[in-house]
């Protein structure tokens, strides 16, 4: 049985994730090169590399846009491709943070860190390390759900 404390933790993780996921409208990019048909599932590393290669020229602008959003909560004005990567970041991180509600007993919400700092750590720091892998997974799942 979960305690009231865990219920509060669940709600805080979910609320933060939801605010991140809904902050920026997601702009799908169905022509993304890593979504091209593959003959096996073993090509995930190549898909991640393609994602990183295409995102790389936009990273500084995307991270500056994230910083701007964290300061004033206003969406940036970006061209289509960087806006795709920017909006995808918010979808992936928001979904991940919302899923933490299921782990509230094991992963307590940090009491001494602001929501802005938590969002920064995920939207910038975590994304640098793991974002491409999760971005490919998110867009691939979305693409596979489309009718042919």
Secondary structure, DSSP 8 states (H G I E B T S, - for coil): ---HHHHHHHHHHHHHHHHHHHHS-----TT-GGGS--S-GGGHHHHHHHHHHHHHTTHHHHHHHHHHHHHH-------HHHHHHHHHHHHHHHHHHHHGGGGTTTS---TTS-HHHHHHIIIIIIIIIIIHHHHHHHHHHHHHTS--
